[in-house]
Amino acid sequence: MKRKNLIYMLGAAGLLLFAIACPGCSGITTGFNKVADVISRPAARELYARELKDNKIMLEQWEATYKMALEDSLAITLPYGERGTFSSGHNAAYSYVVTLKEGEKLAAGVTTDTLSRVFIDVFELSENGWRHSEDNDMGETALEFAPAFEGIFKIVIQPEVAAGSDFFISLNKKPVYGFPVAGKGNAAIGSFWGMERDGGKRLHEGIDIFAKKGTPVVAIIDGTISYTGERGIGGKQVWLRDGLFGKSLYYAHLDGFAVEAGARVKAGDTLGYVGNTGNARFTPAHLHFGIYRMGGAVDPLPYVYTAPIVSLKHFPKTFRAVTLQVKGTANLRQGPGTDRPVIGAVAADESVLLLGQHKDWLHIRTPANRQAFLHKSLVKPD
């Protein structure tokens, strides 16, 4: 982050020097505007709005569509994929409410078959409503966002005016860290956070990852080794301090060490080896892995668990029509499934606007400009 800020400041300084050295040069106003942009770093949406400043009606319609999407409350479960077409004949904006746990990061992306620009914004639900948290850079079609704590978030995706392109929206969750045992993954996790220990006298403050004795355990972030040694129920252990987030990562029941206290390590460096020391001497070899921050231990599973990633090939596109006709009175759902809350209904023969498709569920907009999900069997081409 410091390097990025330095680049911005150097760029700003260079433009300022040019403006001062060449006060009579044409385009000096543009130069000062560029300086201001380097310092203030306007959002991609703001930069695009400037391009539309000479077409006030088009800009107002585009921004109104965005505001309507902000008011929608469609809820999805990650990972999520949606396939469709950005119509050149109307504005569209897509909004989704998701939950992210501490240790998970959102990976949002939009692939298209043209060079049309797409704008992605992430909002966090706070006591005062939706607070803007992240957006993509101009020209980029993806972003990653890792919240500091578990929360509810709204993702809003909007193409530029008259985009006219097929698209695939992918919304995935990824772990903030890598996996702490070399060559292993989700399947090796055999014991989870919160399980009872010592006949219910205490709860498990971590996860157990089973592997052959002597398997390397690795740093999953760059950091500093704050402790190595043997003590208590953890036996031989390594503590790794994450300077970025201020967390301490705990590797326990080791068979041996590969680092010493005070060492600086990089992600992927070997810290020690899987064993069964401490109170694990009568159990199969495994790593007890924990994460601690101010306030105590947190569930480490979301930090290291790899969830499935959505792929375009698993998402059909049943309809190409922009508008569809409802066959009979049908329920509108908050999400793509019959287990999702009903948020309204549409009458027989009513026309709805098709925004996209998630497997057998259609993402639609009603004549009242409300987004919802509708099963594909309930509509036909208009």
Secondary structure, DSSP 4 states (H G I P E B T S, - for coil): -HHHHHHHHHHHHHHHHHHHH-TTSTTHHHHHHHHHHHHH---HHHHHHHHTTT-HHHHHHHHHHHHHHHH---B--SSEEEEEEE-TTS---EEEEEEE-TTEEEEEEEEESS---EEEEEEEEETTEEEEEEEPPTT--EEEE--SS-EEEEEEEEEPTT--EEEEEEEEEEESS--SBTT--GGGEEE-TT-EEGGGTEE--SEEEE--TT-EEE-SSSEEEEEEEEEGGGEEEEEEEETTTTEEEEEEEEEEES--TT-EE-TT-EEEEEB--GGGTTS--EEEEEEEETTEEE--HHHH-------GGG-------SEEEESS-EEEESSSSTTSPEEEEE-TT-EEEEEEEETTEEEEE-TTS-EEEEEGGGEEE-
